[in-house]
């Protein structure tokens, strides 16, 4: 039981950290979107615009996968 409680605390901490990171990510994404729109308005090269778009989606996918995994592991600990 003590080991299970310890694991729940760890997994809860992971989920809290990821939630905080998501908030920071959303703030950063908003700034990047403003930067992207400015670049687009200034008539920047199409290559630079596509590069900006792809880097945003990669970061979002990685954060989502990590959060999903942490929540799933916490659920397994609770079931045990």
VEXDRENDO-774894 format. One line per field, with one value per residue (C-alpha): x, y, z; residue in three letters; residue number from 1. Coordinates in pm, 1 decimal. Example, Ala and Ser with C-alpha at 12.3 -4.5 7.8 and 13.67 -1.06 7.14 Angstrom:
<recs>
x [1230.0 | 1367.0]
y [-450.0 | -106.0]
z [780.0 | 714.0]
residu [ALA | SER]
num [1 | 2]
</recs>
This chain:
<recs>
x [0.0 | 277.5 | 445.9 | 118.8 | 70.2 | 423.5 | 361.7 | 35.1 | 215.5 | 484.1 | 233.1 | 24.6 | 336.4 | 406.2 | 54.4 | 77.1 | 410.0 | 274.1 | -31.8 | 194.7 | 408.6 | 94.4 | 6.5 | 352.6 | 328.7 | -0.4 | 150.9 | 451.0 | 228.1 | 32.2 | 353.5 | 472.7 | 140.9 | 173.5 | 529.3 | 408.9 | 132.8 | 382.7 | 620.0 | 333.4 | 226.3 | 583.8 | 591.1 | 857.3 | 972.9 | 728.5 | 999.7 | 1040.0 | 663.1 | 633.0 | 929.5 | 757.9 | 432.9 | 600.7 | 799.5 | 479.2 | 294.5 | 588.6 | 609.3 | 235.2 | 232.6 | 519.9 | 355.5 | 24.4 | 185.5 | 378.9 | 70.9 | -139.2 | 123.4 | 149.1 | -228.0 | -248.8 | 26.4 | -146.0 | -465.8 | -281.8 | -140.0 | -488.4 | -627.5 | -361.9]
y [0.0 | 243.2 | 173.8 | 237.9 | 566.3 | 670.6 | 591.0 | 786.3 | 1090.1 | 1062.0 | 1027.4 | 1313.4 | 1530.6 | 1439.1 | 1533.0 | 1865.1 | 1944.1 | 1860.7 | 2077.3 | 2368.1 | 2302.3 | 2301.1 | 2646.9 | 2773.7 | 2604.1 | 2777.7 | 3116.1 | 3043.2 | 2918.4 | 3243.1 | 3444.5 | 3222.5 | 3264.1 | 3641.2 | 3613.3 | 3388.9 | 3632.4 | 3918.1 | 3718.1 | 3638.3 | 4003.3 | 4111.2 | 3873.6 | 3635.9 | 3336.1 | 3042.9 | 2804.4 | 3001.4 | 3001.1 | 2623.9 | 2563.3 | 2767.9 | 2570.6 | 2229.3 | 2313.7 | 2418.5 | 2095.4 | 1875.5 | 2037.8 | 2005.2 | 1635.8 | 1553.2 | 1728.0 | 1552.8 | 1207.9 | 1261.0 | 1379.9 | 1090.5 | 840.4 | 990.0 | 984.8 | 626.3 | 515.5 | 690.0 | 505.5 | 171.8 | 245.4 | 328.5 | 2.9 | -206.2]
z [0.0 | 88.1 | -245.4 | -428.4 | -243.8 | -332.8 | -700.9 | -696.7 | -552.5 | -819.7 | -1104.3 | -964.4 | -958.9 | -1320.5 | -1426.2 | -1236.3 | -1400.8 | -1745.3 | -1681.8 | -1592.5 | -1901.5 | -2115.6 | -1984.3 | -2072.3 | -2410.5 | -2485.0 | -2398.3 | -2619.0 | -2900.6 | -2890.7 | -2919.2 | -3204.2 | -3382.8 | -3358.4 | -3490.3 | -3774.9 | -3870.0 | -3866.5 | -4088.7 | -4324.0 | -4331.9 | -4408.5 | -4706.5 | -4575.0 | -4774.6 | -4795.8 | -4670.0 | -4346.2 | -4291.9 | -4339.9 | -4110.2 | -3839.1 | -3878.3 | -3854.0 | -3539.2 | -3361.7 | -3438.8 | -3331.5 | -2988.9 | -2935.3 | -3031.7 | -2795.4 | -2500.2 | -2563.0 | -2581.8 | -2259.7 | -2071.8 | -2198.7 | -2091.0 | -1740.9 | -1692.0 | -1815.8 | -1575.6 | -1285.3 | -1371.4 | -1367.9 | -1024.0 | -894.0 | -1034.3 | -861.3]
residu [UNK | UNK | UNK | UNK | UNK | UNK | UNK | UNK | UNK | UNK | UNK | UNK | UNK | UNK | UNK | UNK | UNK | UNK | UNK | UNK | UNK | UNK | UNK | UNK | UNK | UNK | UNK | UNK | UNK | UNK | UNK | UNK | UNK | UNK | UNK | UNK | UNK | UNK | UNK | UNK | UNK | UNK | UNK | UNK | UNK | UNK | UNK | UNK | UNK | UNK | UNK | UNK | UNK | UNK | UNK | UNK | UNK | UNK | UNK | UNK | UNK | UNK | UNK | UNK | UNK | UNK | UNK | UNK | UNK | UNK | UNK | UNK | UNK | UNK | UNK | UNK | UNK | UNK | UNK | UNK]
num [1 | 2 | 3 | 4 | 5 | 6 | 7 | 8 | 9 | 10 | 11 | 12 | 13 | 14 | 15 | 16 | 17 | 18 | 19 | 20 | 21 | 22 | 23 | 24 | 25 | 26 | 27 | 28 | 29 | 30 | 31 | 32 | 33 | 34 | 35 | 36 | 37 | 38 | 39 | 40 | 41 | 42 | 43 | 44 | 45 | 46 | 47 | 48 | 49 | 50 | 51 | 52 | 53 | 54 | 55 | 56 | 57 | 58 | 59 | 60 | 61 | 62 | 63 | 64 | 65 | 66 | 67 | 68 | 69 | 70 | 71 | 72 | 73 | 74 | 75 | 76 | 77 | 78 | 79 | 80]
</recs>
